[in-house]
Amino acid sequence: WDNLIYLAVGRVEYLSQLIRVEAPPLPPEIAQEIEEAKKNRWLEHELRPSIQEKLVRYMGQDKEKGREFDLTVDYILTLKRIQEDKCALCLIEMKFEWDQPEDISQWTVDRIHNSLGHIKGNVRLTCLLCNRNHRV
């Protein structure tokens, strides 16, 4: 909304005859929704490289084992939104940004059927702890 400028010009002889009219402010709930959407777009943009990096590692695992792989960053972001950033198994809020490689609350891609590769429909996002422990 803050980037939009409406221009309506009628017939004027001189530029000094133009007047600027400000739009009324947005209702607070709509302004808040817009700010949240901006924040989410920015966060998703920032996460793309780390998600891509992780997907490359999963692709390597699947290639090594002769399994199929078709995941994309957009698919992972969709799962992230659907699962509301929560682990599909224990429902804790997962970290999509972390400092420690072994942080047990970081997100991972878990294959539902381990005989298949990391393919759409066969994966869910889980925390590292659940991904490691549910196989046992």
VMD Tcl script that draws the C-alpha trace (Angstrom):
set ca {
  {0.00 0.00 0.00}
  {2.81 2.37 0.89}
  {4.32 1.88 -2.59}
  {1.14 2.76 -4.44}
  {0.56 6.22 -5.85}
  {-2.60 7.02 -7.70}
  {-2.39 9.71 -10.30}
  {-5.48 11.40 -11.62}
  {-4.92 14.44 -13.74}
  {-7.66 16.49 -15.25}
  {-7.13 19.46 -17.47}
  {-4.78 21.96 -15.97}
  {-3.00 24.79 -17.60}
  {-0.10 25.05 -15.14}
  {1.62 22.50 -12.91}
  {0.93 24.76 -9.96}
  {-2.76 23.96 -10.42}
  {-2.19 20.29 -9.54}
  {-3.13 19.27 -6.03}
  {-2.05 16.18 -4.16}
  {-4.65 14.24 -2.22}
  {-3.55 11.65 0.35}
  {-5.42 8.35 0.60}
  {-6.97 7.55 3.97}
  {-4.86 5.29 6.21}
  {-5.45 1.56 6.06}
  {-7.36 -0.11 8.88}
  {-4.83 -1.45 11.46}
  {-5.67 -5.12 10.86}
  {-5.07 -4.79 7.10}
  {-1.85 -2.84 7.66}
  {-0.69 -5.60 10.03}
  {-1.50 -8.32 7.47}
  {0.51 -6.44 4.84}
  {3.49 -6.09 7.20}
  {3.36 -9.80 8.08}
  {3.22 -10.74 4.38}
  {6.26 -8.53 3.68}
  {8.13 -10.12 6.59}
  {7.28 -13.64 5.38}
  {8.38 -12.85 1.81}
  {11.64 -11.42 3.10}
  {12.25 -14.43 5.37}
  {11.52 -16.90 2.56}
  {13.91 -14.98 0.31}
  {16.61 -15.16 2.99}
  {16.05 -18.91 3.57}
  {16.25 -19.96 -0.10}
  {20.05 -20.43 -0.24}
  {20.20 -22.60 2.91}
  {17.22 -24.68 1.76}
  {18.86 -25.16 -1.64}
  {22.10 -26.22 0.03}
  {20.30 -28.82 2.13}
  {18.37 -30.12 -0.90}
  {21.63 -30.62 -2.79}
  {22.81 -32.90 0.04}
  {19.56 -34.89 -0.07}
  {19.90 -35.16 -3.85}
  {23.41 -36.57 -3.38}
  {22.11 -39.18 -0.93}
  {19.41 -40.25 -3.38}
  {21.80 -40.36 -6.34}
  {24.22 -42.51 -4.34}
  {21.43 -44.98 -3.50}
  {19.86 -44.88 -6.98}
  {16.66 -43.24 -5.75}
  {14.52 -40.57 -7.39}
  {14.68 -36.92 -6.30}
  {12.36 -34.09 -7.37}
  {12.15 -31.62 -4.47}
  {12.39 -27.87 -5.03}
  {12.89 -24.92 -2.72}
  {9.33 -23.79 -3.46}
  {7.98 -27.21 -2.45}
  {9.87 -27.04 0.87}
  {8.57 -23.51 1.49}
  {5.03 -24.76 0.79}
  {5.46 -27.59 3.32}
  {6.87 -25.06 5.79}
  {3.74 -22.92 5.43}
  {1.36 -25.91 5.59}
  {3.05 -27.29 8.69}
  {3.27 -23.79 10.19}
  {7.01 -24.27 10.89}
  {6.23 -27.24 13.16}
  {7.69 -30.74 13.12}
  {5.26 -33.19 11.51}
  {5.89 -35.71 14.31}
  {6.35 -33.90 17.64}
  {4.89 -30.50 16.66}
  {7.69 -28.40 18.16}
  {8.55 -25.25 16.27}
  {11.50 -26.05 14.03}
  {14.43 -23.74 13.40}
  {14.99 -22.76 9.80}
  {18.04 -20.74 10.82}
  {20.49 -22.21 13.32}
  {24.09 -21.81 14.47}
  {25.01 -25.35 15.47}
  {25.08 -28.17 12.86}
  {23.70 -30.68 15.37}
  {20.86 -28.48 16.67}
  {18.11 -31.04 17.25}
  {15.32 -28.55 16.53}
  {16.60 -27.69 13.04}
  {14.35 -28.70 10.14}
  {15.02 -31.82 8.08}
  {13.27 -33.55 5.20}
  {11.98 -36.95 6.33}
  {10.99 -39.61 3.81}
  {7.68 -41.24 4.74}
  {8.48 -44.45 2.82}
  {12.21 -45.02 3.07}
  {12.26 -47.27 0.01}
  {11.45 -44.20 -2.11}
  {13.61 -41.16 -2.63}
  {13.05 -37.57 -1.61}
  {10.08 -36.97 -3.90}
  {6.99 -34.81 -3.66}
  {4.30 -36.58 -1.65}
  {6.80 -38.83 0.13}
  {8.32 -36.24 2.45}
  {7.44 -34.19 5.48}
  {9.42 -31.68 7.47}
  {10.59 -32.94 10.85}
  {13.04 -31.77 13.47}
  {16.45 -33.46 13.49}
  {15.65 -35.32 16.73}
  {12.46 -36.92 15.35}
  {14.10 -37.72 12.01}
  {16.87 -39.61 13.79}
  {14.73 -41.33 16.43}
  {11.65 -42.51 14.57}
  {13.73 -44.90 12.43}
  {14.79 -46.94 15.45}
}
mol new
graphics top color blue
foreach p $ca { graphics top sphere $p radius 0.5 }
foreach p [lrange $ca 0 end-1] q [lrange $ca 1 end] { graphics top cylinder $p $q radius 0.2 }
display resetview
